[in-house]
Amino acid sequence: MSIHIILKLMIKFILPIAVFIAAVYGISYFWTNSSSKGKKMITLGLIIGLTIGISLTIYLIFD
């Protein structure tokens, strides 16, 4: 396999999975250490981030 094909597969599949795992650990850490107002901000950011992440993943898979 050429390096170009391997890099394309890595960007399409491995990178979104790694970003998702890192986001889950980061959110759980900040969630346990935040106040009620902070939890509302985390929830809003999570909704926006998941929407962007899912859209980007779908775009990369079908592109």
C-alpha positions in Angstrom: 0.0 0.0 0.0 1.2 3.4 -0.7 1.7 6.0 2.0 -1.0 8.2 0.4 -3.6 5.5 0.9 -2.5 4.8 4.5 -2.6 8.5 5.4 -6.1 8.9 3.8 -7.4 5.9 5.8 -5.8 7.2 9.0 -7.4 10.6 8.6 -10.8 9.2 7.8 -11.1 6.5 10.5 -8.4 6.7 13.2 -8.3 10.4 13.8 -12.0 10.8 14.5 -11.9 7.9 16.9 -8.9 9.3 18.7 -10.5 12.8 19.0 -13.7 11.2 20.4 -11.8 9.3 23.1 -9.9 12.4 24.1 -13.1 14.4 24.2 -14.8 11.9 26.5 -11.9 11.9 29.0 -11.6 15.7 28.9 -15.4 16.3 29.4 -15.6 13.8 32.3 -12.6 15.5 34.0 -14.1 19.0 33.7 -17.6 17.9 34.5 -16.6 16.6 37.9 -14.7 19.8 38.7 -17.2 22.4 37.7 -20.1 24.3 39.2 -23.7 24.3 38.0 -23.0 27.2 35.6 -19.9 25.5 34.3 -21.9 22.3 33.7 -24.4 24.3 31.5 -21.5 25.8 29.5 -20.0 22.3 29.1 -23.3 21.0 27.9 -23.7 23.7 25.3 -20.1 23.2 24.1 -20.7 19.5 23.9 -23.8 19.8 21.8 -21.9 22.2 19.4 -18.8 20.0 19.3 -20.6 16.8 18.7 -22.6 18.3 15.9 -19.4 19.6 14.2 -17.6 16.3 14.9 -20.4 14.1 13.5 -20.7 16.3 10.4 -17.0 16.2 9.8 -16.8 12.5 10.3 -19.6 11.8 7.9 -18.0 14.2 5.3 -14.7 12.5 5.6 -16.1 9.0 5.3 -18.2 9.8 2.2 -15.8 12.1 0.5 
